[in-house]
Amino acid sequence: MSSKSTIQIDITKALKSKISDVDFENLTFGSTFTDHMLVCDYKNGAWQKPEIKPYAPFLMDPSSKVFHYGQAIFEGMKAFKDENDEVWLFRPDENYKRFNKSAARMAMAEVDEDIFLDGLNQLIEIDKEWVKKGLGNSLYIRPFMIATGTGVIASPSAEYRFVIILSPAKSYYSGEVKVIVAEHYSRAANGGIGAAKAAGNYAGQFYPTALANKEGFQQIIWTDDATHTKLEEAGTMNVFFRIKDTLLTAPTSDRILDGITRKSLIALAEKSGMSVEVRPVLVEELLESSKNGDLKEIFGAGTAAVVSPIKGFSYKGLYHELPIASDSFAQNLKDQLNKIQYNLAEDTFGWTVKV
Ligand SMILES: *Cc1c(COP(=O)(O)O)cnc(C)c1O
């Protein structure tokens, strides 16, 4: 697949690139940004002409609704450079669709496809030098939207700002991850906004995660809010369990983010002939399979790390360590996915899009 840029954008180039100041071998995830950003404002019921301009702060009115009522959503995606210096996006249409689902749930304006996708293409084209070759290197893409309408009356904003910023990234290693299975706090509730990539979902997670950190655990496995008996997500990732040789993950719902990594791994696993079950996974099953030795792996799945293996979990104060996985499913699926993303293997799914 390839997409052509057609939309009219006002482009102002940076006078001088910052790229020579960047140590690409020692990047902290998400803290270095490229020379340019895309900005597009929504007002009077319409999206205005998008602009690509030098990465810089912008001014906001203190009464902007995002500060008071939290209308803020985002996406996380990546671009990869192959051996021939071609840059590839991975399933960008899925991020675009999900962005507008989040927008609808948060009563925000939906973004036009050409602003999001063509705009992204043109932005990456301009900052192409920032995408480095080699397995593990990528360009992390952060589209987001905030409510810029003013006034502290509690109602949806009539004005929005859509922005895309780009951040070069090295392969993401989360270190050893031990998790606590949530018994009290919840990430998302039935009928809530858990399925939207809403900024507030993250804010609500920081406090319980900090409590877990104090006890020596890096993340929380979120359970359903009503009964805390079903395993739903791991931190800000979807979660997979391998019991014997079956891969298990929860079905998406309005409490679970419909992860693109999650659905890509399910497709790859099925294609590789692995046994995959998408169904509610119970805390009870986790305890039972850990006890009898059937629990082989737990891993988170998301764009930043692809997979993040989990070493052990705590439940009701008891810690259960997993065996070291031989022939790890997580590693196998990560390798398969990376090969497609870096154009090292044939993309039979039609997932990759050339910039
Ligand atoms: C973004 C996100 C994911 C992973 O989604 P990907 O599309 O795979 O990056 C999973 N869970 C939550 C809560 C998220 O915000």
The ligand as an SDF file (V2000), in Angstrom:
LIG
                    3D

 15 15  0  0  0  0  0  0  0  0999 V2000
   -2.6980    2.6650   23.6860 C   0  0  0  0  0  0  0  0  0  0  0  0
   -3.1440    1.6340   24.6490 C   0  0  0  0  0  0  0  0  0  0  0  0
   -2.9800    0.2580   24.4030 C   0  0  0  0  0  0  0  0  0  0  0  0
   -2.2030   -0.2950   23.2400 C   0  0  0  0  0  0  0  0  0  0  0  0
   -2.6940    0.0670   22.0020 O   0  0  0  0  0  0  0  0  0  0  0  0
   -1.7690   -0.0820   20.7130 P   0  0  0  0  0  0  0  0  0  0  0  0
   -2.6560    0.3500   19.6080 O   0  0  0  0  0  0  0  0  0  0  0  0
   -1.3680   -1.4890   20.6130 O   0  0  0  0  0  0  0  0  0  0  0  0
   -0.5880    0.8000   20.9470 O   0  0  0  0  0  0  0  0  0  0  0  0
   -3.5100   -0.6420   25.3290 C   0  0  0  0  0  0  0  0  0  0  0  0
   -4.1390   -0.2180   26.4260 N   0  0  0  0  0  0  0  0  0  0  0  0
   -4.3120    1.0890   26.6950 C   0  0  0  0  0  0  0  0  0  0  0  0
   -5.0310    1.4830   27.9390 C   0  0  0  0  0  0  0  0  0  0  0  0
   -3.8160    2.0610   25.8210 C   0  0  0  0  0  0  0  0  0  0  0  0
   -3.9820    3.3400   26.1100 O   0  0  0  0  0  0  0  0  0  0  0  0
  1  2  1  0
  2  3  1  0
  2 14  2  0
  3  4  1  0
  3 10  2  0
  4  5  1  0
  5  6  1  0
  6  7  2  0
  6  8  1  0
  6  9  1  0
 10 11  1  0
 11 12  2  0
 12 13  1  0
 12 14  1  0
 14 15  1  0
M  END
$$$$
